[in-house]
Amino acid sequence: MTSTGVTRGLDHFRADIPVYTLTFGKGLSPTDLLARMGIDPDTLALRDPVGLDDEFGDTLLDEDEPVVTTGTDGAWSWAWEQGGSHGLDERILRAVSHGTEAVALYHNEKPMHWFKYAVEGDIIVDFHTLEPIGPTGLDPRRLDEFMRPLGLLPGQPAPPHSVLALAENAFGLRVTPARDGEERWSGSLLPLAEREEQPH
């Protein structure tokens, strides 16, 4: 909950989670999203949180073949990597955004957030918070009307959680964690080194 008592769509990630990557695809099913991201088909299955831990155990936080869980909230499906950052890779974002829109959010304990917004295979807005804000991409000012009220200003440091607020305000993004016993599609992504460009 925020200080106003209003639940936001990404409140779960305002907690102390050291590393994660969230990849959102608009209008995609969870399995289509995972296919576009390069899921290992041998690992794809419906699992509840206990089954996920039983299946992957110590490899849940693997960086090279990250374990992902998925869900759909509103118009967007999402994939949550607990240890990897495949969603930031431009090959993956191109594939996820083909014919639609995609957003990738990465966080680490430095702390740093990295935000990428893609449409039809093109990176439109791309910035991170390790340095003063400096958006790049095909149209780096596309989200200015949402960024400015949050203090995400060129040349300025990013206020805490402002990148999560940008995702919520500009796109209505949400992630609802699985309840006990609730099954979600999950699996592990193939290593990026093995990924080839997918024909469109």
C-alpha positions in Angstrom: 0.0 0.0 0.0 1.1 3.5 -0.7 1.1 6.3 1.9 -2.4 7.3 0.7 -3.7 3.8 1.3 -4.4 3.2 -2.4 -3.1 0.0 -3.9 -1.0 0.5 -7.0 -0.5 -2.1 -9.7 3.2 -2.7 -9.0 3.2 -2.3 -5.2 4.7 -5.8 -4.8 7.9 -4.6 -6.4 8.2 -1.6 -4.1 9.2 -4.1 -1.4 12.8 -5.3 -0.9 13.3 -7.5 -4.0 16.9 -7.2 -4.9 16.8 -8.2 -8.6 14.0 -8.7 -11.1 12.9 -8.1 -14.7 9.3 -7.7 -15.7 8.4 -7.9 -19.4 4.9 -6.9 -20.5 3.3 -7.6 -23.8 0.0 -6.0 -24.8 -2.8 -8.3 -26.0 -0.6 -11.4 -25.8 -1.5 -14.6 -24.0 1.0 -15.8 -21.3 2.2 -18.7 -23.5 2.6 -16.4 -26.5 4.6 -14.0 -24.5 6.9 -16.8 -23.2 7.3 -18.2 -26.7 8.4 -14.8 -28.0 10.8 -14.5 -25.1 12.5 -17.8 -26.0 11.1 -20.3 -23.4 12.6 -23.7 -23.4 9.5 -25.7 -24.4 10.6 -28.7 -22.4 10.2 -26.6 -19.2 6.9 -24.9 -20.0 4.1 -26.0 -17.6 1.4 -24.8 -15.3 2.8 -24.6 -11.7 1.7 -23.2 -8.4 4.3 -21.4 -6.2 5.3 -24.6 -4.4 5.6 -26.6 -7.6 7.7 -23.8 -9.1 10.1 -24.1 -6.1 10.1 -27.9 -6.2 10.8 -27.9 -10.0 13.6 -25.3 -10.1 14.9 -25.0 -6.5 18.4 -23.5 -6.5 18.1 -22.4 -10.2 15.2 -20.0 -9.6 17.7 -17.1 -9.6 19.7 -18.3 -12.6 20.9 -15.5 -14.8 21.7 -17.4 -18.0 18.5 -19.5 -18.1 16.2 -17.4 -15.9 13.0 -18.9 -14.5 9.9 -16.9 -15.5 6.4 -17.0 -14.2 3.5 -15.3 -16.1 0.1 -13.9 -15.7 -2.3 -11.4 -17.3 -3.6 -8.2 -15.7 -5.9 -6.2 -17.8 -4.8 -5.8 -21.4 -1.2 -6.9 -20.7 0.4 -10.2 -20.0 3.6 -10.2 -18.0 6.7 -12.4 -17.4 8.6 -12.1 -14.2 12.3 -13.1 -14.2 13.5 -13.4 -10.6 17.2 -13.5 -11.4 17.7 -12.7 -15.1 17.5 -9.7 -17.4 16.5 -11.3 -20.7 13.6 -9.0 -21.1 16.0 -6.0 -21.5 17.6 -7.7 -24.5 16.6 -5.8 -27.7 16.2 -9.1 -29.6 13.6 -10.2 -27.1 11.9 -6.8 -26.9 11.6 -6.7 -30.7 10.0 -10.2 -30.7 7.6 -9.4 -27.9 6.5 -6.0 -29.4 6.0 -7.3 -32.9 2.5 -6.3 -33.9 1.9 -4.7 -30.5 3.6 -2.9 -27.6 6.0 -4.1 -24.9 7.5 -2.7 -21.7 10.5 -4.0 -19.9 11.3 -3.1 -16.3 14.6 -4.2 -14.6 15.7 -3.5 -11.1 18.9 -4.4 -9.1 20.1 -3.6 -5.7 22.5 -0.8 -6.7 19.7 0.5 -6.7 18.9 0.9 -10.4 15.8 0.7 -12.5 16.0 0.3 -16.3 12.9 1.1 -18.4 12.3 0.2 -22.1 9.2 0.8 -24.2 8.9 -0.8 -27.6 6.3 -0.6 -30.4 6.2 -2.9 -33.5 9.8 -4.0 -32.9 11.3 -0.6 -32.3 12.6 0.8 -29.0 10.8 4.1 -28.5 12.0 5.1 -25.0 15.0 3.7 -23.1 16.5 5.0 -19.9 18.0 3.9 -16.6 18.5 5.5 -13.2 22.1 4.7 -12.4 23.0 8.1 -13.8 20.9 11.3 -14.3 17.9 10.6 -16.6 18.9 10.6 -20.3 16.1 9.0 -22.4 17.1 7.5 -25.8 15.2 5.6 -28.4 13.3 6.6 -31.6 11.1 9.0 -29.7 12.7 9.6 -26.3 10.1 12.3 -25.4 7.1 10.2 -26.1 6.3 9.7 -22.4 7.2 13.2 -21.2 3.6 14.0 -20.0 3.9 11.0 -17.6 7.5 11.4 -16.7 7.6 15.1 -15.7 5.0 14.9 -12.9 7.0 12.0 -11.4 10.3 14.0 -11.4 11.8 11.9 -14.2 13.5 14.9 -15.8 16.5 14.9 -18.2 19.7 15.4 -16.3 18.1 14.8 -12.9 18.3 11.8 -10.6 15.2 9.6 -10.5 13.0 9.8 -7.3 12.4 6.5 -5.5 9.9 4.2 -7.3 9.3 6.8 -10.0 9.9 4.2 -12.7 7.3 1.9 -11.3 4.9 4.8 -11.1 5.6 5.6 -14.8 4.7 2.1 -15.8 1.5 2.3 -13.8 0.5 5.7 -14.9 1.4 5.6 -18.6 0.3 2.0 -19.3 -1.8 0.8 -16.4 0.6 -2.1 -15.7 -0.2 -4.5 -12.9 1.3 -7.7 -11.6 -0.9 -9.8 -9.3 1.3 -12.4 -7.6 -0.1 -16.0 -7.5 -2.1 -17.0 -4.5 -1.4 -20.2 -2.7 -2.2 -23.1 -5.0 -2.9 -20.9 -8.0 -1.2 -22.3 -11.1 0.5 -20.0 -13.6 2.5 -20.8 -16.8 6.2 -20.9 -16.0 9.5 -22.3 -17.3 13.1 -21.3 -18.0 14.3 -19.1 -20.9 16.9 -20.4 -23.3 20.3 -18.7 -23.0 20.6 -15.5 -25.0 23.7 -16.9 -26.7 21.4 -19.5 -28.3 18.7 -17.1 -29.3 18.4 -16.3 -33.0 16.3 -13.6 -34.6 12.8 -14.9 -35.0 11.2 -14.3 -38.5 8.1 -12.1 -38.3 
